Every structure is written in structure tokens, then in C-alpha cells.
Amino acid sequence: MLIVMRGDASQQEITGVVSRIEECGLNAHLIEGRERVIIGAVGEARPVGHDIFRIMPGVEQVMAISRPYKLASREFCPENSQFPVGGLTVGSNEIVIMAGPCSVESRSQLLEVAQAVKEAGANVLRGGAFKPRTSPYAFQGMGEAGLELLAEAREITGLPVVTEVMSPEQTPLVAKYCDILQIGARNMQNFALLHAAGASQRPVLLKRGMSATIEELLMAAEYILSHGNRRVMLCERGIRTYETATRNTTDINAIPVLKAHSHLPVFLDPSHSTGNWQYVAAVARAGIAAGADGLIIEVHANPDQALSDGAQSLKPERFAEMVSQVRMIAAAMGRNLAGQAMPVFPAVQQVALDARM
């Protein structure tokens, strides 16, 4: 349920409601809005009547949350969630771009790509130190050595780092080196991992499973949010359908649907959703036009020699071109890329000139 406090509710009254929620065997989650505090009461306890809260001092209204994903729902938090990550604000009007190689392969490879994507406008460096692969004989990643290289690249470029974590036991190690924990599509319903990621209090990029519904994605996010970890980003990365022309089928619908039903920031991964570098820029543009809050793109200086997913990786110069295109799409939507000013279209410049005359 949601307990809406009056605008003039005192801290003592808020604390009293929180204490009563906990006495009922539920967990209290506070949202401090501009005008009032809203308290979400969720948990596995038996149903609790609303009346015991309605009569408490400072309470204005008590409402039920109809969605099964309580904390991820718009009912719980009507406004878009915004939170800091490595000097950025995710979920704001500024679009965040994460970019880098699928796998960390060597120091020189990572640093070359890291510098290139930063110069092109990326805000976050991505790179896999641990790689879940379909074949046990494929490259599995460099492990902790790869994490150390990612940390070094962050120190040199200033870019925060996102990398995948594959098990609950790995979580403390990965959290030691990275700024954002990525939970991959294959692990979206690894519930022990979701609990560990939530408990870490690190920002989490949660990718949609390849056959998961939107509601299943939001329920997975609920596991992380239930630990009081509010810094969760949802990521559409394509779903498995009958179509074989691309690696997966990009569900552009998911972006506005997620934005309508959840307050969490939504990212798009056009690299995995297409599996082919030739389609990445076009799908990235579509994602921003659909309302995505960010992109995660695979970039490699020599895709033909990549140890994983070279076919879907952009070369640095193609990535720079894509960023330029995305920037214009964002501007048309009244948004801009994080760390970059909004471009002025020629027509806008003419209007401004006419206004001065």
C-alpha cells in the first residue's frame, strides 16, 4: 500500500508511520517528494487493513498498489527516478551513452577504445571481465585481471565503468572495481544474484531476458528495489522471436511501455538486439526517438579480431557518427546528450535571428 503524508507532516509523525509498518511485518520505503513524503509498505506479511494507518497523525491518504511490481510501479513513484552515477545524473532529460568492447581483451585494446568513445561523447565505459558464453570453449573473459584494467581505464579517462556480474559470490569482487553492476539477459531471473545486487547498493543495469515479458522484467527489478537500492536501470536488448534476419528482435514497444508503467530509467542495447553493426545506428536512433534514457553500445577498434561479438561492434569512427546522429534525434525530442549542449538547427537559428531584428 501507499501512505501519503500531509505536506505539513512532522518527522515524528513520519517515523511513527514507519514504525507501525514495521510492527505489521512489512518494509517501509520512503519517497521524499517536493511537497510531501510518500511511504510504501510492502512485504510478505498477511494483508494489513488500511484503516490502522488512515487514523494516524500526519496521514493524508492510504491507497492500494494494484501492480505486482510495487516499488517499480508508477503508482509508487509517479515522477521519473533520477540518481547520480559517477558524476552523471541518470534518468534526467540528458541521455547517457555507455560504450566499449564486449570483452576486455588486453590493456592496449581497452585503453584505445576507452579514449575513442570518450572523445566521441560516451559517458560510461562498458567492458566484460566475465563473459557468459553459449559455448564452454569460447572466450570466458579475463576475470579479475579484466576488472583491474577497467579500473585503470576509469582512472585515465574519468569514465565510470559498467561490467557484468554473473553470480552472487562474484558481486563483492565486481562491486569493488566497477561503478555499475550489469545483470545480463541470461541472469535476469537469477534471483539469488538479484538479491545480492540489491544488497550491494551499487547502481544496477538490468537487462531483459531473451524470452521475458515486460512484467517479468519489472518483477526482476523489484528484487533489487526491495533492498532499498533505488538506482536501477532497465535495459531492452532484443527478444527471441521466429525472425532470423537479426540476432534478436528489438522490442521498441518496450521503451514507451516501460516508461508508462515504471519510473525507472530505460536503456536500449542495439548491439545485442540486432547482432549486426550495420543496423546498430538506425536502431539506436529509433530508441532515442521512442524515449530511451540511454544507450549501451559495443565498440571495438578491430571488430574482425574481437574475441567476442565482433560482428555487432562499431568501429570508433562509426560510433562517433552514431553519437552525432543520436544527438540530433535527442534535440528534436527536446533532450540532449549528457555532458553536451543541445545543437541548434538551422531553422531554429533563423527564428532566433528574426526575433532579434
C-alpha positions in Angstrom: 0.0 0.0 0.0 0.9 3.7 -0.3 0.6 6.0 2.6 0.6 9.7 1.6 1.6 12.0 4.3 0.3 15.5 4.6 2.5 18.3 3.4 2.9 19.6 6.9 3.6 16.2 8.5 6.3 16.3 11.1 9.3 14.0 11.2 7.9 12.4 14.3 4.7 11.6 12.5 6.6 10.1 9.6 8.7 8.0 11.9 5.5 6.8 13.7 4.0 5.5 10.5 7.3 3.8 9.6 7.4 2.1 13.0 3.8 0.9 12.6 4.5 -0.5 9.2 7.4 -2.5 10.6 5.3 -3.7 13.5 3.0 -5.2 10.9 5.9 -7.2 9.4 6.2 -5.0 6.3 9.1 -3.0 4.9 8.8 0.8 4.7 10.2 2.6 1.6 10.2 6.4 1.7 9.9 8.8 -1.3 10.6 12.4 -0.3 8.8 14.5 -2.9 8.9 18.2 -3.3 5.7 18.7 -1.4 5.2 15.6 0.7 6.5 12.2 1.8 5.0 9.0 0.4 5.7 5.8 2.2 5.3 2.4 0.5 4.5 -0.6 2.7 5.4 -3.9 1.0 6.3 -7.4 2.1 5.2 -11.0 2.6 3.1 -10.4 5.8 -0.6 -11.2 5.9 -2.8 -8.4 4.4 -3.0 -5.3 6.7 -6.1 -3.1 6.8 -5.7 0.5 5.6 -7.7 1.9 8.5 -5.0 1.5 11.0 -2.9 4.0 9.0 -5.7 6.3 8.0 -6.2 7.4 11.6 -2.6 8.1 12.4 -1.4 11.7 12.8 0.1 13.2 9.7 -1.5 10.8 7.2 -3.5 12.3 4.3 -4.4 9.2 2.3 -3.9 5.5 2.0 -4.0 3.7 -1.3 -3.5 0.2 -2.6 -0.9 -0.6 -5.3 -2.5 -2.6 -8.0 0.6 -3.7 -9.8 2.5 -6.9 -8.7 5.7 -4.9 -9.0 5.1 -2.5 -6.2 8.3 -0.5 -5.9 9.0 -0.3 -9.6 5.5 1.0 -10.5 4.4 4.5 -11.4 1.8 4.2 -8.6 4.6 4.1 -6.1 6.7 6.8 -7.7 4.7 9.0 -10.2 7.8 11.0 -11.2 10.8 9.7 -13.2 13.6 8.3 -11.0 16.8 10.3 -11.2 20.0 9.3 -9.4 23.7 10.0 -9.6 26.2 7.6 -11.1 29.9 8.7 -11.3 29.1 12.3 -11.7 26.2 11.7 -14.1 22.5 12.0 -13.4 20.7 9.0 -14.9 17.0 9.4 -15.7 17.1 13.1 -16.3 16.5 15.0 -19.5 20.1 14.2 -20.5 20.7 10.9 -22.4 23.5 8.7 -21.1 25.6 6.7 -23.6 27.6 3.6 -22.4 30.1 2.3 -24.8 33.1 0.0 -25.1 34.2 -3.5 -26.1 32.1 -6.6 -25.5 35.1 -8.2 -23.7 38.2 -6.8 -22.1 40.9 -8.5 -24.1 44.1 -6.5 -23.2 45.3 -3.3 -21.7 46.1 -1.7 -25.1 42.8 -2.8 -26.6 40.7 -1.4 -23.7 42.5 1.9 -23.4 42.4 2.6 -27.1 38.6 2.1 -27.2 38.1 3.9 -23.9 39.8 7.0 -25.2 38.0 6.8 -28.5 34.5 6.5 -27.0 35.1 9.3 -24.6 36.2 11.7 -27.3 33.1 10.7 -29.3 30.8 11.6 -26.4 30.3 8.4 -24.3 29.6 8.9 -20.6 30.2 5.4 -19.3 32.8 2.7 -20.3 31.4 -0.8 -20.8 33.5 -3.9 -21.0 33.1 -7.5 -19.9 35.6 -9.1 -17.5 33.4 -12.2 -17.0 31.5 -13.4 -20.1 28.6 -15.9 -20.1 29.0 -17.7 -23.4 26.8 -20.3 -25.1 29.9 -22.5 -25.8 32.1 -23.6 -22.9 35.0 -23.4 -25.3 34.5 -19.7 -26.2 36.5 -16.9 -24.5 35.1 -16.5 -21.0 36.8 -13.2 -20.1 39.9 -12.2 -18.2 38.3 -12.2 -14.8 39.8 -10.1 -12.0 42.6 -9.0 -14.3 40.0 -7.5 -16.6 38.4 -5.7 -13.7 41.7 -4.2 -12.8 42.1 -2.9 -16.4 38.6 -1.4 -16.3 39.5 0.4 -13.1 42.7 1.7 -14.7 40.8 2.9 -17.7 38.4 4.7 -15.4 41.3 6.4 -13.7 42.8 7.5 -17.1 39.6 8.6 -18.8 37.4 9.6 -15.9 34.6 7.5 -17.3 32.6 5.4 -14.8 32.6 1.7 -15.5 29.7 -0.8 -16.1 30.5 -4.6 -16.3 28.6 -7.8 -15.9 28.3 -9.8 -12.7 27.3 -13.5 -13.1 26.8 -14.9 -9.6 26.0 -13.8 -6.0 29.5 -14.8 -5.0 31.1 -12.6 -7.6 29.2 -9.5 -6.6 31.5 -8.1 -3.9 34.5 -8.5 -6.2 32.8 -6.8 -9.2 31.4 -4.1 -7.0 35.0 -3.4 -5.7 36.1 -2.3 -9.2 33.0 -1.0 -11.1 30.5 1.8 -10.7 27.5 -0.1 -12.2 26.7 -3.8 -11.9 25.2 -5.2 -15.1 22.9 -8.2 -14.9 22.8 -9.9 -18.3 19.8 -11.3 -20.1 20.7 -14.9 -19.1 20.6 -13.9 -15.4 17.5 -11.7 -15.3 15.8 -14.3 -13.2 18.8 -15.4 -11.2 17.0 -14.4 -8.0 20.0 -15.0 -5.7 22.0 -12.7 -7.9 19.2 -10.1 -7.9 19.2 -10.1 -4.1 23.0 -9.8 -4.0 23.0 -6.9 -6.4 20.3 -5.1 -4.4 22.1 -5.6 -1.2 25.3 -4.2 -2.7 23.7 -0.8 -3.0 25.6 -0.3 -6.3 23.7 1.1 -9.3 22.4 -1.8 -11.4 21.8 -2.1 -15.2 19.2 -4.9 -15.5 18.8 -6.4 -19.0 15.6 -8.0 -20.2 15.8 -11.8 -20.6 15.7 -13.0 -24.2 12.2 -14.5 -23.7 11.0 -12.4 -20.8 7.8 -10.4 -20.7 7.9 -6.7 -19.6 6.1 -7.7 -16.4 8.8 -10.3 -15.7 11.5 -7.7 -16.2 9.8 -5.3 -13.8 9.4 -8.1 -11.2 13.1 -8.8 -11.5 13.8 -5.2 -10.8 11.5 -5.5 -7.8 14.0 -7.9 -6.2 16.7 -5.3 -6.4 14.5 -2.4 -5.2 13.3 -4.5 -2.2 16.7 -4.0 -0.7 16.3 -0.2 -0.7 18.6 0.0 -3.8 16.8 2.7 -5.9 19.5 3.0 -8.6 18.1 0.5 -11.1 18.2 1.0 -14.9 16.1 -1.3 -17.1 17.6 -2.4 -20.5 15.8 -3.6 -23.6 18.3 -5.7 -25.6 16.1 -7.6 -28.0 13.9 -10.7 -27.5 13.9 -14.1 -29.2 11.3 -14.5 -31.9 10.9 -16.5 -35.1 12.9 -13.9 -37.1 16.4 -15.0 -38.1 17.5 -11.9 -40.1 18.9 -10.4 -36.9 20.3 -11.9 -33.8 17.3 -10.8 -31.8 14.2 -8.7 -32.4 14.3 -5.2 -31.0 11.2 -4.5 -29.0 11.0 -0.8 -29.5 7.5 -1.0 -28.0 9.1 -1.9 -24.6 10.6 1.6 -24.2 7.3 3.6 -24.1 5.5 0.7 -22.3 8.2 0.6 -19.6 8.2 4.4 -19.3 4.4 4.3 -18.9 4.3 1.6 -16.2 7.6 2.3 -14.3 9.5 5.3 -13.0 12.9 3.6 -13.6 15.3 4.8 -16.4 15.1 2.8 -19.6 18.2 2.0 -21.8 18.4 0.3 -25.2 21.1 -2.1 -26.3 21.0 -2.0 -30.1 24.2 -4.1 -30.4 22.7 -7.2 -28.9 19.3 -6.6 -30.3 20.5 -6.6 -33.9 23.7 -8.6 -33.8 25.0 -6.7 -36.8 26.9 -3.4 -36.7 25.1 -2.2 -39.9 21.8 -1.9 -38.1 23.1 -0.5 -34.7 22.9 3.2 -35.5 19.4 3.0 -37.0 18.0 1.1 -34.1 19.8 3.5 -31.6 18.1 6.5 -33.3 14.8 4.7 -33.1 15.3 4.0 -29.4 16.0 7.7 -28.6 13.0 8.8 -30.6 10.9 6.3 -28.6 12.0 7.9 -25.3 15.0 5.8 -24.1 17.1 7.4 -21.3 20.3 5.9 -22.6 22.1 3.5 -24.9 24.7 0.8 -24.4 26.9 0.2 -27.5 29.7 -2.2 -28.3 32.7 -0.6 -29.8 36.0 -2.3 -30.9 38.9 -0.9 -32.9 39.3 -4.2 -34.8 36.0 -6.0 -34.8 37.3 -8.7 -37.1 39.8 -9.7 -34.4 37.4 -9.4 -31.4 37.3 -12.3 -29.1 33.5 -11.9 -28.7 30.7 -10.3 -30.6 32.8 -8.6 -33.3 30.0 -8.7 -35.8 27.9 -6.3 -33.8 30.7 -3.9 -32.7 31.1 -0.5 -34.2 34.5 0.8 -35.1 35.3 4.1 -33.2 34.7 6.3 -36.2 31.3 4.7 -36.8 30.4 5.1 -33.2 31.3 8.8 -33.4 29.0 9.2 -36.4 26.2 7.4 -34.5 26.6 9.7 -31.5 26.3 12.7 -33.8 23.1 11.3 -35.3 21.6 10.4 -31.9 22.4 13.9 -30.7 20.2 15.4 -33.4 17.4 13.0 -32.7 17.6 13.9 -29.0 17.5 17.6 -29.8 14.3 17.0 -31.9 12.8 15.4 -28.8 13.8 18.4 -26.6 16.6 16.5 -24.9 20.4 16.4 -25.1 23.2 14.0 -24.5 24.8 14.1 -21.1 27.7 16.5 -21.0 26.9 18.1 -24.3 24.9 21.2 -25.3 21.8 20.8 -27.3 22.5 21.5 -31.0 20.7 24.4 -32.7 19.1 23.5 -36.0 19.4 26.0 -38.9 15.6 26.7 -38.7 16.0 27.4 -35.0 18.9 29.8 -35.7 16.8 31.7 -38.3 13.9 32.0 -35.8 16.3 33.4 -33.2 17.8 35.8 -35.8 14.3 37.0 -36.8 13.4 37.6 -33.2 16.4 39.9 -32.7 15.6 42.0 -35.8 
